[in-house]
Amino acid sequence: MKGLDSLDVTGRVVLLRADLNVPLDGTTITDDGRIRASVPTISKLRERGGRVLVTAHLGRPKGDTYAERAAGGPSLGPVAARLSRLLGCPVPLASDVSGDSARSTAAGLADGDVALLENIRFEPAETSKDDATRAELAARLAALAEVYVADGFGALHRKHASVYDVPALLPHAAGELVQAEVAVLEKLTSNPARPYVVVLGGAKPSDKLGVIENLLGKADRILIGGGMSYTFLAAQGLEVGNSLLEASRIDDVRRVMAAAKARGVELVLPVDLVGATGFAADADHAVYPVTAFPADREGMDMGPATRLLYAEKLADAATVFWNGPVGVFEFPAFAAGTRAVAEAISKLPGFTVVGGGDSAAAIRRLGLPEDAFSHISTGGGASLEYLEGHTLPGLAALANGEG
């Protein structure tokens, strides 16, 4: 996988696939972590005289046509404004992805300029499963530029036109963010310092079972929390009330638990839970041991005994990978578990990785210093698929010869 230094970008239009998929409250960006993560590569391209044309997605626009998706939004307008402030230069936004506005925007770039194409997912072809349909969009995108740089790590697990098909049409390289993310993942999967502790949270075990199975040969200890923990508890025959539950995966969970035991990997589950009367920020709640959880309550967070237990299980870790909050951290009353895990990891002197997505958002929302962690990823799904042992389509495309 070639890096930026392999490309001659001076005076050339560089199509940069970035990951600028940030959370919005209306038109207000609530977490600009992914935008800030794109700045180093953009700045390096500018310094070398590149004419940077950024393409990125935002959300999952609905509709069968470009017009339907564009009408429903979301536009990258707020992202262009934030990127402009971070770079200290104007970042005009083309009004389309690969049409007249995109062509005139690309043609108007001077050395060191930056511009942004409109939301790539307004184009239905971007996410099409039909190779020919994606290829047609890829050709239009490639016609806008002379070289291609992949820096949207969070999209590399998608076989999308701007991620998978464009690199075959242009000289290409990986941006600094992608190179840094891959280096971290290689460190997590190739002879990590021990003890190696993995913390997995989030909503559903179906999203993480493959990761757990693949990590059984690598991790020493796996801590399970969040919504997915209720299916693990149910697999032990415990009552979980109205908590999030994937009943159809209970047998799969039991199989994974048995495999962990056979491999000598310690699988740690909550010993107490914060149970609430419903899913609401102000819901009445109390702490219950997992052996006496009420049938009419919903699990919203780990309890104080579990917070202490998980801190103890993290205390000697030399390597940590954490993906997924362990409670409904968006509600202050149910953020204590996620804060406890984050604080415990932040105090470790070893190699600590936060696997993007909601985990990264939680750190920023809780006000914890980002530099207390070795690495905060920009791509939760991409990180998980890599750790599951899958080949990421975007990485495979970069590994192929230049177009």
N, C-alpha and C positions, 0 to 999 in steps of 0.2 A: 504494500500500500504506500504510494508515493505521497510526500508532503508538499507543502506550498513551495518550498525551495526548488522543486523539480519543474515548476511552471514559469514560463516567461509571461508576465502579466503586464508589463509596462506598455501603456497606450492601447491595451486590449480590454474589451468588455468581458468581465468575469461574471458568469452566472453562478451565484452563490446560493446553494440550498441551505437555508438556516432553519432552525426550530424556534419560532417566535410565538408558539401556541400558549399564550398567557391567559390566566383567568381574568374575566371582566365582570364588573358590576355596572351594567349598562354600557357606557363607553369609558368607564374608569378602570384602568389596570390596577388590580389588587396585589399582584406579585410580578415584578419585572425581572425575576432571576434569569429566565431564559434569554431575555433581550440582552441583559448585561453579559451573559456568557458568550454571546455572539460578537461582542465588541473587539476582542483581541484579534480574531481572524480578519474582520473587516478593516481594522486599523492597519494591520500588516499589509493587506492588499493595497490600501490607499497609499501607504508609505512607499510602496514599490511602483506607484504610478498606475495601478489598476483602475479600471472604470467599473465599479462594483454595482451589479444589478442583482438585487436580492429577491429570491422567491421563497415563500413560506406559506404554511397553512394556519388557520385559526378556527378552532371549533370543528363542528361537523354539520355544515350547511345542508338543509333538506331540499329535496326537489330532484326532478329528472332532467332539467335543463339548466344551462348557465343562468338564464334570466330568472328562473325560480329560485335558484340558490343565492344569486346576488341580491334579489329582492328581500330575502329572509335574513341576509347577513350571516356572520358578522364581518364588517370591513376591517382591513388592516390599518385604517386611518389612525386610531389611537396608538398603534404600534409604531407607525412612521413618525408620529410626533415625539414619542418617548425615545426612539432611536436617534432622532435628530438632536435631542437634548444631550443624550449620552455621548454622542460623537462630536458635538459642537459644530455641526455643519448641517445645511439643509438636506433633508431626505424626502424628495418628492415622491408621491404615490401615484403610479399609473392607475387609470380607472378600469383597466382590464388586465387579464393575465398574459395574453399573447397576441392581442389584436393591434389595432391602429395606435392606441395610446401606449401600449407596451413598446411597440417598434419606435415610435417617436421619442419616448423616454430613453430608450437604449441609445438611439442615435445622437441624442443631445448630451450624453455624458462626456465630460472631459476627464483628463487624468486626475485621479484622486477623488472623483465624485462618487456619491452613493445614491441609489434610487431603489425603490421597492415596488415590486409588482403586486397587484391586488391578490387577494386570497386564492391560492392555487386550487383549493377545493371547491371554488365556484365552478371549476371545469369538471364535469362528471367523468371525463376521461382520465383524470388524475388517479382515481381509485378503481378504475375499471379492471375487471378480471380478464378482459379480452386483450390479448397482446397487441393486436393490430390497432385497436382503439387507443391504447396508451401510446403506441409508437407514433401515431399521428400527432398527438399533443407534444410528445417529446421532440419531434422534428420542428414544430413551431417554436418551442422554447429554445432549442439549440440554435435556431436561426437568429436569435437575438444576440448571441454572444460568440466569443472565439475560444474561450476555455471554461471549464466547469470546476467548481470546488464544492465538495460535500462537507458541510459543517453542522447539519441538523441531526445530531446523534439520536435525538428522540424519535426520529422518523425512519431510521435505518432498518428497522424490522418490518417495514412496509414495502411491498412490491408495487410501488407507485411510479407514475411516469417521471416525476421530477427527481425521484430517488434512485430508481432502478434502470430506467431506459435512457435517460439523457447522457449518463457517463459514456455509453457506447458510441456517442455521436461527436464527442469533443475530447481534446486533451484534458485530462482530469487529475485531481489530487484530493487528498483529505485535508480539511482545515485543522487548525490547532486544537479546537474543541474535540473533534472526533478522534484525533490522535491521542489526546489526553485521556478520553473516556475509555478507549480500547486498551491503553496501557494499564489503566486501573483494573479493568476486568481481567486482563491477563495475569495481573499480580494476584487477584483473588482466586484464580483457578489454577495457577501454576506454583506449587510449593509455597503456599502462604505461611507466614509465621504463626506459630501455635501458642496457646489455644486459639482456634478460629471459631468465632461465635457468629451465628446468623440470627437476626431478629426479623420475623415476618409477620406483618399485620395486614390491614386492609379488609375488604368486605368478604371475599369468597375464597374458599380453599381451591376451587377449580382453577383459579388464576395462578396458584402457587404450587400445586401438587407436583407438577413436573420439575419445578425448581428444587423442591425438597428432595425428590428422588435422585436428582443429579448431584445434589450437594451431600448426599449421604456418604459418598466416597471421599469427601473433601473436608466437611465441617466436623468439628468436635462436639458442638452443642447447637441446637436450634431452639429458639424461643418463639412460641406462637402466641399472638395476641390479636386484638381487634375482632371484627366480625367473624373472621375465619375460625377463631378459637372456639366459637360456640358449636360448630360442627364437630370439632375434635372432642369437645366435652361430651356432646351427645353420643359420639362413637364409643365413649366409655360407659354409656348408660345413664348419664347424669341429666337432670332436668335443666332445660335452658329457657323455659317459658316462651315469651314472644320474641326472643332474640333472633337475629338474622341466622338462618339455618338453611344449609343445602342438604336436605334429607337424602337426595338421590346420590350424594357423594359419600355417605357414611361408610359404605363398604370400602371405597377407595381409600378413605382416611384410615380405616382400620388396617388396611394392607400396608400403607406407608408407615404407620406406627409400629407394626410388627417388623418391617424391614429396618427401621431405625434401631429397634432393640437388638435385632440380629447383627447389625453392623457395629454395635457399641456406641452409637451416636445418642447423646442425651437429648431427648425431646421434652421441653419444659412447657407446661400449660398453666394457665391461671389457677390460683387456689381460692381467690375470692373475686367478686364482681360488684360493680355498681349497677344496681337494677333500678330502672325508672318505670313510672306508670305509662310512659309513652315516649315517642321520639320528638322531643321538644326541648328547647333550651331551658325552660323553666319547669320541666316536669318534676314532680315529687320523686325523690330517690333515696336509696339507702344501700348499705353495704351488706352483702350476703356471701357466706362461704359457698363454694361451688357444689357442695354436698347438700345444700339446703336452699337452693334458688327457687323463688316462688313461681308458680306456673302462670301467674298473671303479670309478671314483670318483664321488662326488656333490658337486656344487657347493653350498657352504654360506655363502660370503661372498666379497666381492671381496678381491683380494690387495693387498699394500702398494703396488705400482706404480699400481694403479687408484685407491687411496685418494689418492695424491699427485696423480694426473692429474685426478681429480674436484675436489679442492681448488683446483687451478690453474684449472679451467674455471669455478669459482664465484667466484674472487677478484675479478673486475671487475664482478660482477652488481649492477645497481641494483634489479632486481626478481627475486624467487625464489618459485616455488611448488614445494613438495616433497610428494609423496604416495607412501607405501609404503616400508617398510624395505628396505635393499639387501643384507640378509643375515639369517640366523636369529638375530636379536639376543636372543631369549629364552635362548639358550645363551651364556654368557660367552665361550667360546672362539671364537664366530662373530659377535661383536657389534662388532668393530673397524671394519668398513666403515660400519655405520649410525652409529656414534659419530663417525667421521671426517667424514661428510657433515653430520651435525647440528652438529658443532663449527665446520666451515667456514662453514655458513650463519649460525650464531649470531654470528660475528665481523663480519658485513657491516653497514655502516651504512645500507643501503638498505631497501626494503620487502620483508620476508621473511614468507612464509606457509607454515605447516605444515598440510597438508590432512587433519587429523583421523585417526580410526581408529588403526591400528597405529603410524603415524608419531608421533602425539601421545603414545601410550602409551610408545613407545621413548624419547622425550625425558625423560619423567618417570622411567622405569625406569633410565635411564642417569644420572640425577641432574643433568641440565643445567637451568639456570635458565630458566623459562618466559618471563621478561621479556626474554630475549636475542633473542626473535623478535617481529616486529611483530604477528603474529596466529597463534594456534593454533586451528584450526577444531575444531568438535565433530562434524562430519559428513563423513566421507570420501566415501561414496557420493553424497551430495547435492552436494558440491563438484564431484566428477568429472562428474556428469550436467550440472551447470550449465556447466562448462567445455567439455563436449562439444557445447553449444549447445541442449540440451533445455530445454523449459519444465517446471519442477517443478510437479506437481499441487497441492501445498500452497500455493505462491506464487500460482498461478492462482486458487485458491479465495479467497485473501485479497484479490486484486485485484478480485473481483466485489463488487457492491453489498451492503449490509448486509441480513441476513435480517429 
